[in-house]
């Protein structure tokens, strides 16, 4: 019957498959997974812009790195999917989001066996698993990428191993299960005492404690190593000073239990049935009942004291999701004795389970990101009744704005086929035929899931066509040593799906450098002399003299002047200068525009296709003189024919401190260019009249350097 439970749960979970990320937590872990797969490091650069917020999912490392605050398990599980999709050309996230439906169905199967080991028959065990799987938050969270389902699986495995195997092997399994939960959600380490009633039981207690410690070692050591590699200390996880246990328990625990915006009783009323049946579990297996109670109590105390007990943008009290299997352990045994209960109790149970089914269906079929969410921890909105989130959910359902892939695309045969697969699991057949039916149902379910992955992949491909065109250009021209800065804060998932090159990608906003100075250090780590930095901007003007990021790039790098526009997306290329060599030339253009210094990072011999930077330092007599001029840095051949040039206002028009304007220009030579004599020159002109400024000798062009172009010898 356990296999039937697994298949029924999996078919329904696949009906809610949406194929996309939902939260900042998801994107943070996915960013790390991308870096593991493509870069071999642990950074979350694509989602770097969120590190400026102390309560967001990312933070800064000691040398300007961008790291996730989340547990490493989801990132490491996502990395193989990135490698696989990188070779196939498909987006990764639709594949990665198949993880939690399978994980949650597997947890239901294990919960069935745990209930059996507690001393109950197959029917109450199946009822417990189905109540948990369909009538609690487990249903909605099966489609999200939050790490709570992974932690739930680990905790159920821990209890199952401790009950199933009486010696040190069971304790070892309990430790390994808790290790799994810790790697998913490091806070699970606080649940060690909750498992002691199961571990410290039976004969050979010292051996069981030793086995439990050995099983816990991979989780504790793995988490410590993960932190040490990133922050230099196994105890440092990157949490900010505000992320503390600062909420009074008399505020947080009631909020988790009965606040209209996050309360467990509002979002999973079926736990009341589990609590009503808890005495049955206590009589059948006291150690398991005690451990279950401690796990629930541990979650309430731990997260009730957390500064953001509400869990941020989510559906219901997500922090309590790992505790739900232990809250409903008694539901199956209670329902199994249906005939013995009074009419009043039966009526109450039907009402509670019916309401819970409606609530779970609402969360399962809609996108919580479209609902009003608390703006801050302890937001008064969480206590409003009627709650705005519920009102908005009903509006979405009434308008038919459903979230699953099949609903978004009108593919109604999908739920019909999944229903048929569930029916195969439930058909009363002889044992020798059941396996074939279950295999057929599983094959049908996985086929339908694979089809939905394909649909979600095509949907991801069809979005952001302007970004796709820009990315295609980028991937055709970027060099291995180049870096990429993306100013498209709400398109991270698109890049996580489609960017497959190993070049580092730093996701920022136009005001990142002003709001968080540590981004300067983060940016500087990407700048390798002689390489290029590509700037991809969506929805912002470029260049923007008011933007701190643009000013920094123009001050430190050499813009080539190239801007490829793709609708609202612009792609620009900067040269990262090497060591500048002073050209020793000063001059005055016009009456008072003084060239105080000149330098470049090239030499007397260049190769075809080479790029180089020229740095000029201007001192205008007045600010207006700097604004009303254009600087043209040009390369001429021996006959005076123009080869390449870069024009722009001094300092690209950005305001700079002090009287001197740092003016960088990036130039690239044609790939077929050769010759003995080329000249680097500068011309200054009025952009309105095109009249050139003259030098003291009456000429209008200043030669800065001479060089030759040779093909490199092999």
C-alpha positions as CSV (number, residue, x, y, z in Angstrom):
1,X,0.0,0.0,0.0
2,X,3.0,2.3,0.5
3,X,3.7,2.3,-3.2
4,X,0.1,3.2,-3.9
5,X,0.4,6.1,-1.5
6,X,3.5,7.3,-3.3
7,X,2.0,7.2,-6.7
8,X,-1.3,8.9,-5.7
9,X,0.7,11.7,-4.0
10,X,3.0,12.1,-7.0
11,X,0.2,12.3,-9.6
12,X,-1.5,15.1,-7.7
13,X,1.7,17.0,-7.1
14,X,2.5,16.8,-10.8
15,X,-0.8,18.4,-11.4
16,X,0.4,21.5,-9.6
17,X,3.7,21.7,-11.5
18,X,4.5,25.3,-12.5
19,X,8.1,25.0,-13.7
20,X,9.4,28.2,-12.3
21,X,11.1,29.8,-9.2
22,X,8.9,31.7,-6.7
23,X,11.0,33.4,-4.1
24,X,14.3,35.2,-3.3
25,X,15.3,32.0,-1.4
26,X,14.9,29.9,-4.5
27,X,16.9,32.3,-6.7
28,X,19.7,32.6,-4.1
29,X,20.1,28.8,-4.0
30,X,19.8,28.5,-7.8
31,X,22.5,31.1,-8.2
32,X,24.9,29.1,-6.1
33,X,23.9,26.0,-8.1
34,X,24.7,27.8,-11.3
35,X,28.1,28.8,-10.0
36,X,28.9,25.3,-8.8
37,X,28.0,23.9,-12.3
38,X,29.6,26.6,-14.5
39,X,32.3,28.3,-12.3
40,X,33.3,25.7,-9.7
41,X,32.7,28.2,-6.9
42,X,30.1,28.9,-4.3
43,X,29.1,32.5,-5.1
44,X,25.6,33.9,-5.9
45,X,26.7,36.7,-8.2
46,X,23.8,36.6,-10.5
47,X,21.6,37.6,-7.6
48,X,24.2,40.0,-6.1
49,X,22.0,43.0,-5.9
50,X,20.0,41.6,-3.0
51,X,23.1,41.5,-0.8
52,X,22.6,45.2,0.0
53,X,19.5,44.3,2.0
54,X,20.3,42.9,5.5
55,X,17.3,40.7,5.6
56,X,17.6,39.2,2.1
57,X,18.9,35.8,1.0
58,X,22.5,36.9,0.1
59,X,25.3,38.6,1.8
60,X,28.9,39.8,1.2
61,X,32.0,37.7,1.8
62,X,35.2,39.0,3.4
63,X,36.7,39.9,0.0
64,X,33.7,41.2,-1.8
65,X,32.2,37.8,-2.7
66,X,28.5,37.4,-2.8
67,X,27.2,34.4,-0.9
68,X,23.9,32.8,-0.1
69,X,22.7,32.6,3.5
70,X,20.8,29.4,2.7
71,X,21.8,25.8,3.3
72,X,23.9,24.2,0.6
73,X,21.8,21.2,-0.2
74,X,19.4,22.7,-2.8
75,X,22.3,24.4,-4.6
76,X,24.3,21.1,-4.9
77,X,21.2,19.2,-6.1
78,X,20.5,21.9,-8.7
79,X,24.1,21.9,-10.1
80,X,23.8,18.6,-12.0
81,X,20.6,19.9,-13.7
82,X,22.6,23.0,-14.8
83,X,25.3,20.8,-16.3
84,X,22.7,18.6,-18.1
85,X,20.7,21.4,-19.5
86,X,23.9,23.2,-20.5
87,X,24.7,20.4,-22.9
88,X,21.1,20.2,-24.2
89,X,20.4,23.9,-24.6
90,X,17.2,23.7,-22.4
91,X,16.5,26.0,-19.5
92,X,17.4,24.5,-16.2
93,X,14.7,25.7,-13.8
94,X,11.8,23.8,-15.3
95,X,13.8,20.6,-14.7
96,X,15.0,21.6,-11.2
97,X,11.4,22.3,-10.1
98,X,10.5,18.7,-10.5
99,X,12.6,18.0,-7.4
100,X,10.1,18.9,-4.6
101,X,7.1,17.0,-6.1
102,X,9.2,13.8,-6.0
103,X,10.7,14.7,-2.6
104,X,7.3,15.3,-1.1
105,X,5.8,12.1,-2.5
106,X,8.8,10.2,-1.2
107,X,8.2,11.8,2.2
108,X,4.6,10.6,2.2
109,X,5.7,7.1,1.4
110,X,8.2,7.1,4.3
111,X,5.5,8.7,6.6
112,X,3.3,5.7,5.7
113,X,6.0,3.3,6.9
114,X,6.7,5.4,10.0
115,X,3.1,5.1,11.0
116,X,3.1,1.4,10.4
117,X,6.2,1.1,12.6
118,X,4.3,3.0,15.3
119,X,2.0,0.0,15.5
120,X,-0.8,0.9,13.2
121,X,-2.2,-1.0,10.2
122,X,-1.9,-0.2,6.5
123,X,-5.2,1.7,6.3
124,X,-4.5,4.2,9.2
125,X,-0.9,4.6,7.9
126,X,-2.2,5.4,4.4
127,X,-4.8,7.8,5.8
128,X,-2.1,9.6,7.8
129,X,0.1,10.0,4.7
130,X,-2.8,11.2,2.6
131,X,-4.0,13.7,5.2
132,X,-0.5,15.1,5.5
133,X,0.1,15.1,1.7
134,X,-3.2,16.6,0.6
135,X,-4.7,18.5,3.6
136,X,-1.7,20.4,5.0
137,X,0.8,22.9,3.6
138,X,2.7,19.9,2.1
139,X,0.5,20.1,-0.9
140,X,1.3,23.7,-1.8
141,X,5.0,23.4,-0.9
142,X,5.4,20.4,-3.2
143,X,5.5,22.9,-6.1
144,X,7.7,25.5,-4.6
145,X,11.5,25.4,-4.4
146,X,11.7,26.3,-0.8
147,X,14.0,24.0,1.2
148,X,11.4,23.0,3.8
149,X,10.3,19.9,1.9
150,X,13.9,18.7,1.9
151,X,14.2,19.3,5.6
152,X,10.9,17.4,6.1
153,X,12.2,14.4,4.3
154,X,15.4,14.4,6.4
155,X,13.4,14.5,9.7
156,X,11.0,11.7,8.6
157,X,14.0,9.6,7.6
158,X,15.7,10.2,10.9
159,X,12.6,9.1,12.9
160,X,12.0,6.1,10.6
161,X,15.5,4.8,10.9
162,X,15.6,5.2,14.7
163,X,12.3,3.3,15.1
164,X,13.0,0.6,12.4
165,X,16.5,-0.4,13.5
166,X,17.0,-1.0,17.2
167,X,20.8,-0.9,17.4
168,X,23.5,1.6,16.4
169,X,22.5,1.2,12.8
170,X,19.2,2.9,13.5
171,X,20.9,5.7,15.4
172,X,23.3,6.1,12.5
173,X,20.4,6.4,10.1
174,X,18.7,9.0,12.4
175,X,21.9,11.0,12.4
176,X,22.2,10.8,8.6
177,X,18.5,11.9,8.2
178,X,19.1,14.9,10.5
179,X,22.3,15.7,8.6
180,X,20.2,15.8,5.4
181,X,17.8,18.2,7.1
182,X,20.7,20.4,8.4
183,X,22.2,20.7,5.0
184,X,18.8,21.8,3.6
185,X,18.0,24.1,6.6
186,X,20.9,24.7,9.0
187,X,18.4,25.6,11.8
188,X,17.5,21.9,11.9
189,X,20.6,21.4,14.0
190,X,18.7,22.7,16.9
191,X,16.5,19.6,16.8
192,X,19.2,17.3,18.0
193,X,17.6,17.1,21.5
194,X,14.2,16.3,20.0
195,X,15.5,13.0,18.5
196,X,17.1,11.8,21.8
197,X,14.0,10.0,23.0
198,X,14.2,7.7,20.0
199,X,18.0,7.4,20.0
200,X,18.4,6.9,23.7
201,X,16.3,3.8,23.9
202,X,16.6,0.1,24.0
203,X,19.9,-1.7,24.7
204,X,23.4,-0.6,24.0
205,X,22.6,3.1,24.5
206,X,26.2,4.3,24.3
207,X,26.5,2.6,20.9
208,X,23.4,4.3,19.7
209,X,24.6,7.7,20.8
210,X,27.9,7.1,19.0
211,X,26.1,6.0,15.9
212,X,23.8,9.1,16.1
213,X,26.9,11.3,16.4
214,X,28.6,9.6,13.4
215,X,25.4,10.1,11.3
216,X,25.2,13.7,12.3
217,X,28.8,14.3,11.4
218,X,28.3,14.7,7.6
219,X,25.7,17.4,8.2
220,X,27.6,19.4,10.8
221,X,31.0,19.0,9.2
222,X,29.6,19.7,5.7
223,X,27.9,22.8,6.9
224,X,30.9,23.9,8.8
225,X,33.2,23.4,5.8
226,X,30.7,25.2,3.6
227,X,30.9,28.2,5.9
228,X,34.6,28.0,6.4
229,X,35.3,28.0,2.7
230,X,33.1,31.1,2.2
231,X,33.6,33.2,5.4
232,X,36.7,31.7,7.0
233,X,34.9,30.3,10.0
234,X,32.7,27.2,10.3
235,X,30.4,29.1,12.6
236,X,29.9,32.1,10.3
237,X,26.8,31.8,8.0
238,X,26.5,35.4,6.8
239,X,23.5,36.4,8.8
240,X,23.2,40.2,9.4
241,X,22.9,41.8,12.8
242,X,19.1,42.2,12.5
243,X,18.7,38.4,11.8
244,X,18.4,37.3,15.4
245,X,16.0,35.6,17.8
246,X,14.5,38.9,18.9
247,X,10.8,38.3,18.8
248,X,9.0,37.6,22.1
249,X,7.6,34.1,22.1
250,X,4.2,35.4,23.1
251,X,4.2,37.3,19.8
252,X,5.8,34.8,17.5
253,X,4.1,31.5,18.6
254,X,0.6,32.9,18.5
255,X,1.5,34.4,15.1
256,X,2.6,31.0,13.8
257,X,-0.5,29.3,15.2
258,X,-3.5,31.5,14.7
259,X,-2.7,34.8,13.0
260,X,-5.0,35.1,9.9
261,X,-2.1,35.9,7.6
262,X,0.2,33.1,8.7
263,X,-1.5,31.0,11.3
264,X,-1.3,27.2,11.0
265,X,-4.9,26.8,12.1
266,X,-6.0,29.0,9.1
267,X,-3.7,27.4,6.6
268,X,-3.7,23.7,7.7
269,X,-6.8,23.1,10.0
270,X,-6.3,19.4,9.4
271,X,-3.7,19.4,12.1
272,X,-6.6,19.6,14.6
273,X,-7.5,16.1,13.5
274,X,-3.9,15.0,14.0
275,X,-3.9,16.5,17.5
276,X,-7.2,14.8,18.3
277,X,-5.6,11.5,17.4
278,X,-2.3,12.1,19.2
279,X,-3.4,10.1,22.3
280,X,-3.6,7.1,20.0
281,X,0.0,7.6,18.9
282,X,1.0,8.1,22.6
283,X,-0.5,4.7,23.6
284,X,1.0,2.9,20.6
285,X,4.6,4.3,20.6
286,X,5.4,6.7,23.4
287,X,9.0,7.4,22.3
288,X,7.9,8.4,18.8
289,X,5.0,10.5,20.2
290,X,7.4,12.3,22.5
291,X,9.9,12.9,19.7
292,X,7.1,14.2,17.5
293,X,5.9,16.6,20.2
294,X,9.5,17.8,20.7
295,X,10.0,18.4,17.0
296,X,6.8,20.5,16.9
297,X,7.7,22.4,20.0
298,X,11.2,22.9,18.7
299,X,9.9,24.5,15.5
300,X,7.5,26.7,17.5
301,X,10.2,28.0,19.9
302,X,12.9,28.3,17.3
303,X,10.9,30.3,14.7
304,X,8.5,31.9,17.2
305,X,11.6,33.8,18.5
306,X,13.0,34.5,15.0
307,X,12.9,38.2,14.0
308,X,10.9,37.3,10.9
309,X,8.7,34.6,12.3
310,X,6.2,35.0,9.4
311,X,8.7,33.6,6.9
312,X,8.6,36.6,4.5
313,X,7.0,36.2,1.1
314,X,5.4,32.7,1.3
315,X,2.2,30.8,1.6
316,X,1.2,30.3,5.3
317,X,3.7,29.5,8.1
318,X,6.4,27.9,5.9
319,X,8.7,27.5,8.9
320,X,6.4,24.9,10.3
321,X,6.2,22.8,7.2
322,X,8.9,20.3,8.4
323,X,6.9,19.8,11.6
324,X,3.6,18.9,9.8
325,X,4.2,15.1,9.5
326,X,4.5,14.9,13.2
327,X,1.5,17.0,13.9
328,X,-0.8,14.7,11.8
329,X,0.6,11.3,12.9
330,X,-2.6,10.6,14.8
331,X,-4.9,11.6,12.0
332,X,-4.9,8.2,10.3
333,X,-5.6,6.2,13.5
334,X,-8.4,8.6,14.4
335,X,-10.0,8.3,11.0
336,X,-9.6,4.5,11.0
337,X,-11.9,4.3,14.0
338,X,-14.6,6.3,12.2
339,X,-17.4,4.0,13.1
340,X,-16.7,4.4,16.8
341,X,-17.0,8.1,17.0
342,X,-20.1,10.2,17.7
343,X,-22.0,12.0,15.1
344,X,-20.8,15.4,16.5
345,X,-17.2,14.3,16.2
346,X,-17.7,12.9,12.7
347,X,-19.3,16.2,11.6
348,X,-16.5,18.3,13.1
349,X,-13.9,16.1,11.4
350,X,-15.7,16.4,8.0
351,X,-15.9,20.2,8.3
352,X,-12.2,20.5,9.4
353,X,-10.9,18.3,6.6
354,X,-13.2,19.9,4.0
355,X,-12.1,23.4,4.9
356,X,-8.5,22.2,4.9
357,X,-8.9,20.7,1.4
358,X,-10.3,24.0,0.1
359,X,-7.4,26.0,1.7
360,X,-4.7,23.7,0.3
361,X,-6.3,23.7,-3.1
362,X,-6.3,27.5,-3.1
363,X,-2.6,27.6,-2.3
364,X,-1.8,24.8,-4.7
365,X,-3.5,26.4,-7.7
366,X,-2.4,30.0,-7.2
367,X,0.8,32.0,-7.1
368,X,1.4,33.5,-3.7
369,X,3.6,36.3,-5.3
370,X,0.3,37.8,-6.6
371,X,-1.0,38.1,-3.1
372,X,-0.5,41.0,-0.6
373,X,2.6,40.1,1.5
374,X,3.9,41.6,4.7
375,X,6.2,44.5,4.1
376,X,8.2,43.8,7.3
377,X,8.3,41.3,10.2
378,X,5.3,41.5,12.5
379,X,3.4,43.5,9.9
380,X,-0.1,44.3,11.2
381,X,-1.5,43.0,8.0
382,X,-0.8,39.5,9.3
383,X,-3.5,40.0,11.9
384,X,-6.2,41.6,9.7
385,X,-9.4,39.7,9.5
386,X,-10.6,39.2,6.8
387,X,-7.1,38.9,5.6
388,X,-6.1,40.6,2.3
389,X,-4.2,37.5,1.2
390,X,-7.3,35.4,1.4
391,X,-9.4,38.0,-0.4
392,X,-6.8,38.2,-3.2
393,X,-6.6,34.4,-3.4
394,X,-10.4,34.2,-3.9
395,X,-10.2,36.8,-6.6
396,X,-7.5,34.9,-8.5
397,X,-9.6,31.7,-8.3
398,X,-12.7,33.5,-9.3
399,X,-10.9,35.0,-12.4
400,X,-9.5,31.6,-13.3
401,X,-5.9,32.9,-12.9
402,X,-4.4,29.5,-12.0
403,X,-0.7,28.8,-11.7
404,X,0.0,25.3,-12.9
405,X,1.5,24.8,-16.4
406,X,-1.6,23.0,-17.7
407,X,-3.9,25.8,-16.5
408,X,-1.7,28.6,-18.0
409,X,-1.8,26.9,-21.4
410,X,-5.2,25.4,-21.4
411,X,-3.9,21.8,-21.4
412,X,-6.8,20.2,-19.7
413,X,-6.0,16.6,-20.7
414,X,-3.0,16.8,-18.3
415,X,-5.1,16.6,-15.1
416,X,-7.3,14.0,-16.7
417,X,-4.3,11.8,-17.5
418,X,-2.8,12.3,-14.0
419,X,-6.2,11.4,-12.5
420,X,-6.1,8.2,-14.6
421,X,-2.6,7.4,-13.2
422,X,-3.9,7.9,-9.7
423,X,-6.9,5.6,-10.5
424,X,-4.5,2.9,-11.5
425,X,-2.9,3.1,-8.1
426,X,-6.3,2.8,-6.4
427,X,-7.9,0.0,-8.4
428,X,-8.6,-3.1,-6.2
429,X,-6.6,-5.7,-7.9
430,X,-4.8,-9.0,-6.9
431,X,-1.3,-8.6,-5.7
432,X,0.3,-10.1,-8.8
433,X,-1.4,-7.5,-11.0
434,X,-0.9,-4.5,-8.7
435,X,2.8,-4.1,-9.6
436,X,2.0,-3.8,-13.3
437,X,-0.7,-1.3,-12.7
438,X,1.6,0.8,-10.4
439,X,4.4,0.6,-13.0
440,X,2.0,1.8,-15.7
441,X,0.7,4.6,-13.5
442,X,4.2,5.7,-12.6
443,X,5.2,5.6,-16.3
444,X,2.2,7.7,-17.3
445,X,2.8,10.2,-14.4
446,X,6.5,10.7,-15.4
447,X,5.6,11.0,-19.1
448,X,3.0,13.7,-18.3
449,X,5.5,15.5,-16.0
450,X,8.2,15.4,-18.7
451,X,5.7,16.9,-21.2
452,X,5.0,19.7,-18.7
453,X,8.7,20.3,-18.3
454,X,8.9,20.7,-22.1
455,X,6.0,23.2,-22.1
456,X,7.5,25.2,-19.2
457,X,10.9,25.2,-21.1
458,X,9.2,26.5,-24.3
459,X,7.5,29.1,-22.2
460,X,10.8,30.2,-20.6
461,X,12.4,30.4,-24.1
462,X,9.6,32.6,-25.4
463,X,9.9,35.2,-22.6
464,X,12.2,38.2,-22.7
465,X,13.0,38.0,-26.4
466,X,14.9,41.3,-26.2
467,X,17.1,39.8,-23.5
468,X,17.5,36.6,-25.6
469,X,18.8,38.7,-28.6
470,X,21.2,40.6,-26.3
471,X,22.4,37.4,-24.7
472,X,23.0,35.7,-28.1
473,X,25.2,38.6,-29.1
474,X,27.0,38.5,-25.9
475,X,27.7,34.7,-26.0
476,X,29.0,35.1,-29.6
477,X,31.5,37.7,-28.7
478,X,32.5,37.2,-25.0
479,X,36.0,35.9,-24.4
480,X,36.9,33.4,-21.7
481,X,38.6,36.0,-19.5
482,X,35.7,38.6,-19.8
483,X,33.2,39.4,-17.1
484,X,29.5,40.4,-17.4
485,X,27.5,42.9,-15.3
486,X,23.7,42.7,-15.6
487,X,21.4,45.5,-14.6
488,X,18.1,43.6,-14.8
489,X,17.2,43.0,-11.2
490,X,14.0,41.1,-11.9
491,X,15.3,38.9,-14.7
492,X,17.6,36.7,-12.6
493,X,15.6,33.6,-13.3
494,X,15.9,34.2,-17.0
495,X,19.7,34.4,-16.8
496,X,19.8,31.3,-14.5
497,X,17.9,29.5,-17.3
498,X,19.8,30.7,-20.3
499,X,23.3,31.9,-19.5
500,X,25.6,28.9,-20.0
501,X,29.1,30.4,-20.3
502,X,31.6,30.1,-17.5
503,X,32.2,33.9,-17.4
504,X,31.2,35.4,-14.1
505,X,27.9,37.3,-14.1
506,X,27.3,40.0,-11.5
507,X,23.7,41.1,-11.1
508,X,23.4,44.7,-9.9
509,X,21.1,47.7,-10.0
510,X,21.9,51.2,-11.3
511,X,22.2,52.5,-7.7
512,X,24.0,49.5,-6.2
513,X,27.3,51.2,-5.7
514,X,25.7,54.2,-4.0
515,X,23.5,52.1,-1.7
516,X,26.2,49.5,-0.8
517,X,29.9,50.5,-1.1
518,X,31.0,46.9,-0.8
519,X,29.8,46.3,-4.3
520,X,32.9,48.2,-5.4
521,X,35.0,45.5,-4.0
522,X,32.7,42.9,-5.6
523,X,33.1,44.6,-8.9
524,X,36.8,44.9,-8.6
525,X,37.3,41.2,-8.3
526,X,35.9,40.7,-11.8
527,X,38.2,43.2,-13.5
528,X,41.2,41.4,-15.0
529,X,43.6,43.7,-16.9
530,X,43.4,43.2,-20.6
531,X,40.0,41.6,-20.5
532,X,36.6,43.1,-21.2
533,X,33.5,43.9,-19.1
534,X,30.1,43.6,-20.8
535,X,27.3,45.6,-19.4
536,X,23.8,44.5,-20.1
537,X,21.1,46.9,-19.0
538,X,17.3,46.4,-19.1
539,X,14.9,49.2,-18.5
540,X,17.4,51.9,-17.7
541,X,19.0,54.6,-19.7
542,X,22.7,54.1,-20.7
543,X,24.9,55.9,-20.2
544,X,23.1,57.6,-17.3
545,X,25.1,60.5,-15.7
546,X,23.0,60.1,-12.5
547,X,23.8,56.4,-12.1
548,X,26.6,55.5,-9.7
549,X,27.3,52.3,-11.5
550,X,27.8,54.0,-14.9
551,X,30.0,56.7,-13.3
552,X,32.2,54.0,-11.7
553,X,32.6,52.0,-14.9
554,X,33.4,55.1,-17.0
555,X,35.9,56.3,-14.3
556,X,37.8,53.0,-14.0
557,X,37.3,51.3,-17.4
558,X,37.4,52.3,-21.0
559,X,34.1,52.4,-22.8
560,X,34.4,51.5,-26.4
561,X,31.4,53.6,-27.3
562,X,29.6,50.6,-28.7
563,X,26.0,50.2,-27.6
564,X,23.9,47.4,-29.1
565,X,20.2,48.1,-28.6
566,X,17.6,45.4,-28.5
567,X,14.4,47.2,-27.7
568,X,14.6,48.1,-24.0
569,X,17.9,46.1,-23.6
570,X,21.3,47.6,-24.2
571,X,24.6,45.8,-24.4
572,X,27.8,47.8,-24.0
573,X,31.5,46.8,-24.0
574,X,34.2,48.2,-21.7
575,X,37.9,47.5,-21.9
576,X,39.6,46.7,-18.6
577,X,42.9,48.6,-18.7
578,X,46.3,47.1,-18.0
579,X,49.2,49.2,-16.7
580,X,49.1,52.7,-18.1
581,X,52.3,54.1,-19.7
582,X,52.7,57.8,-19.5
583,X,52.9,59.4,-23.0
584,X,54.4,62.6,-21.5
585,X,52.3,64.9,-23.7
586,X,50.5,68.0,-22.5
587,X,48.7,70.6,-24.6
588,X,46.0,73.2,-24.6
589,X,43.1,73.1,-27.0
590,X,41.3,76.3,-27.9
591,X,41.7,79.0,-25.4
592,X,41.8,77.0,-22.1
593,X,41.0,73.3,-22.4
594,X,44.1,71.9,-21.0
595,X,45.4,68.3,-21.5
596,X,47.4,67.8,-18.3
597,X,48.3,64.1,-18.8
598,X,48.0,61.3,-21.3
599,X,48.7,57.6,-21.1
600,X,47.8,54.3,-22.7
601,X,48.1,50.6,-21.8
602,X,49.7,49.5,-25.1
603,X,53.2,49.5,-26.5
604,X,54.9,50.3,-29.8
605,X,53.9,47.0,-31.4
606,X,50.3,45.7,-31.5
607,X,48.6,42.8,-33.2
608,X,45.6,42.9,-35.6
609,X,42.3,43.0,-33.5
610,X,44.0,44.2,-30.4
611,X,42.1,46.5,-28.0
612,X,43.7,49.2,-25.8
613,X,42.8,52.0,-23.4
614,X,43.8,55.6,-23.6
615,X,43.5,57.8,-20.5
616,X,43.5,61.6,-20.8
617,X,43.3,64.1,-18.0
618,X,41.6,67.4,-18.8
619,X,41.4,70.6,-16.9
620,X,38.7,72.9,-18.4
621,X,38.6,76.5,-17.5
622,X,34.9,76.2,-16.7
623,X,32.4,73.4,-16.3
624,X,30.6,74.6,-19.4
625,X,33.7,74.1,-21.5
626,X,33.9,70.5,-20.5
627,X,30.2,69.9,-21.3
628,X,30.2,71.7,-24.7
629,X,33.1,69.7,-26.2
630,X,33.7,66.3,-27.6
631,X,36.9,64.4,-27.5
632,X,37.8,62.1,-30.4
633,X,40.6,59.7,-30.0
634,X,41.6,58.4,-33.4
635,X,44.0,56.0,-35.0
636,X,45.4,57.0,-38.4
637,X,47.5,55.1,-40.9
638,X,50.6,56.5,-42.5
639,X,48.5,58.2,-45.2
640,X,46.3,59.9,-42.6
641,X,43.4,57.6,-43.3
642,X,41.1,57.0,-40.3
643,X,41.4,53.4,-38.9
644,X,39.3,53.6,-35.8
645,X,38.1,56.2,-33.3
646,X,36.2,56.8,-30.1
647,X,34.3,60.0,-29.4
648,X,32.6,61.3,-26.3
649,X,32.4,64.3,-23.9
650,X,35.3,64.5,-21.3
651,X,34.8,61.8,-18.8
652,X,31.8,60.6,-20.8
653,X,29.8,63.5,-19.3
654,X,29.9,62.2,-15.7
655,X,30.5,64.7,-12.9
656,X,33.9,64.1,-11.2
657,X,35.3,65.6,-8.0
658,X,38.0,68.2,-8.4
659,X,39.0,70.3,-11.4
660,X,40.6,67.4,-13.3
661,X,38.4,65.2,-15.5
662,X,39.6,61.6,-16.0
663,X,38.7,60.7,-19.6
664,X,39.0,57.0,-20.7
665,X,38.6,55.8,-24.3
666,X,38.6,52.2,-25.5
667,X,39.6,51.4,-29.0
668,X,39.9,48.2,-31.0
669,X,42.0,47.6,-34.2
670,X,40.4,45.8,-37.2
671,X,41.3,42.2,-37.3
672,X,42.9,42.4,-40.8
673,X,45.1,45.5,-40.0
674,X,48.8,45.3,-40.6
675,X,51.4,48.0,-41.3
676,X,54.6,49.8,-40.1
677,X,53.2,53.2,-39.2
678,X,50.1,54.1,-37.3
679,X,49.4,57.1,-35.1
680,X,47.3,57.6,-32.0
681,X,45.8,61.1,-32.1
682,X,43.3,63.3,-30.3
683,X,40.9,65.9,-31.7
684,X,38.6,68.2,-29.8
685,X,35.5,69.7,-31.4
686,X,32.2,71.5,-30.7
687,X,29.4,68.9,-31.1
688,X,26.9,71.6,-32.3
689,X,29.1,73.2,-35.0
690,X,31.7,70.4,-35.5
691,X,34.3,73.2,-35.3
692,X,37.6,71.8,-34.1
693,X,39.7,73.4,-31.3
694,X,43.2,74.4,-32.4
695,X,46.5,74.0,-30.6
696,X,49.1,76.7,-30.0
697,X,50.8,75.9,-33.4
698,X,47.5,76.4,-35.3
699,X,46.9,72.7,-36.0
700,X,43.8,70.8,-34.8
701,X,45.2,67.4,-34.1
702,X,47.6,66.2,-31.4
703,X,49.6,63.0,-32.0
704,X,50.0,61.0,-28.8
705,X,52.0,58.0,-30.0
706,X,53.2,56.0,-33.0
707,X,53.1,52.2,-33.3
708,X,53.1,49.4,-35.8
709,X,50.8,46.4,-36.3
710,X,52.3,42.9,-36.8
711,X,50.7,39.5,-36.9
712,X,52.1,37.5,-34.0
713,X,54.6,34.8,-35.0
714,X,53.8,31.2,-34.0
